[in-house]
Amino acid sequence: MDILVTRRLTLRPPLEVDGDALFEALSNTNITRNLGTPPFPYLREHADEWVDKNRDGKNGCVYTIHRERLIGSVSVHNASIDGEAPVLGYWLDEPCWGKGYMTEATRAVIARAFRHYNTATIRSYAQVGNIGSLKVMDNLGFERSGKGSAFNAVRNEEVPIVHTTLQRSTFEQMFGSLETNEAA
Ligand SMILES: CC(C)(COP(=O)(O)OP(=O)(O)OC[C@H]1O[C@@H](n2cnc3c(N)ncnc32)[C@H](O)[C@@H]1OP(=O)(O)O)[C@@H](O)C(=O)NCCC(=O)NCCS
């Protein structure tokens, strides 16, 4: 199994046993009101469907984050349109916010994803005003690359978003060469 270990966290591909923890965390709309993909209301079966779709690395670099228990998820999915850069997404269970965990987790997954996709660029986005998420991206070297909108199921409306882009060269300048594993 593809396991990433950081200073404080363990990341691994989703497993069937994660269903209850995913359901519990993603029932919190303080989390899902900032996300683009989870359905709302979030049902227990949605957690199982997500695990099934993302297990065994079959849908790109998708990991659950663990620190004694499941505390979140980070993914870098292949772009839905050919030629577009893969897309980073993430969330963390609310009691774990503000401890630097997501900066730590995303850094490890991005290092993995640049190699996995052999890409020069990774994209992401955040809702305008999601200061914490944009700060996580700043910490990794992402730059703002435009504005747009995306549907959010909790808010039941299109919300303004900021598109961001990370160049592999910037990431390597900040964290070291991916060839020599320094950045991992
Ligand atoms: C956004 C989120 C992933 C941040 O995770 P986190 O582990 O708390 O982030 P970190 O602790 O690594 O914080 C990174 C930086 O952002 C700052 N930050 C975090 N949350 C913040 C907030 N709400 N307001 C202002 N700054 C914040 C931290 O102080 C830290 O700053 P520093 O690097 O200068 O020390 C988490 O709040 C979350 O899951 N939110 C709900 C889902 C979500 O928004 N997902 C992202 C969708 S784009």
The ligand as an ORCA input file, in Angstrom:
! r2SCAN-3c Opt
* xyz 0 1
  C      -8.742     24.963      5.208
  C      -8.213     23.879      6.129
  C      -7.896     22.648      5.314
  C      -6.935     24.399      6.805
  O      -6.338     23.322      7.513
  P      -5.383     23.601      8.752
  O      -4.682     22.352      9.126
  O      -6.149     24.304      9.801
  O      -4.346     24.586      8.086
  P      -2.912     24.938      8.725
  O      -2.991     24.762     10.225
  O      -1.879     24.189      7.970
  O      -2.852     26.484      8.457
  C      -2.129     27.092      7.429
  C      -2.070     28.570      7.710
  O      -3.387     29.126      7.605
  C      -3.741     29.799      8.798
  N      -5.152     29.558      8.998
  C      -5.760     28.357      9.102
  N      -7.092     28.545      9.258
  C      -7.298     29.891      9.262
  C      -8.445     30.695      9.384
  N      -9.671     30.183      9.523
  N      -8.288     32.049      9.319
  C      -7.063     32.589      9.153
  N      -5.927     31.873      9.028
  C      -6.049     30.526      9.094
  C      -2.875     29.165      9.873
  O      -2.673     30.043     10.951
  C      -1.593     28.908      9.123
  O      -0.848     30.090      9.020
  P       0.764     30.038      9.035
  O       1.181     29.104      7.928
  O       1.157     31.452      8.816
  O       1.135     29.482     10.382
  C      -9.259     23.513      7.231
  O      -9.617     24.688      7.900
  C     -10.493     22.865      6.644
  O     -10.546     21.663      6.418
  N     -11.544     23.688      6.356
  C     -12.798     23.183      5.814
  C     -12.637     22.558      4.431
  C     -11.873     23.441      3.472
  O     -11.971     24.654      3.509
  N     -11.120     22.797      2.575
  C     -10.371     23.502      1.557
  C     -11.253     23.785      0.405
  S     -10.421     24.803     -0.810
*
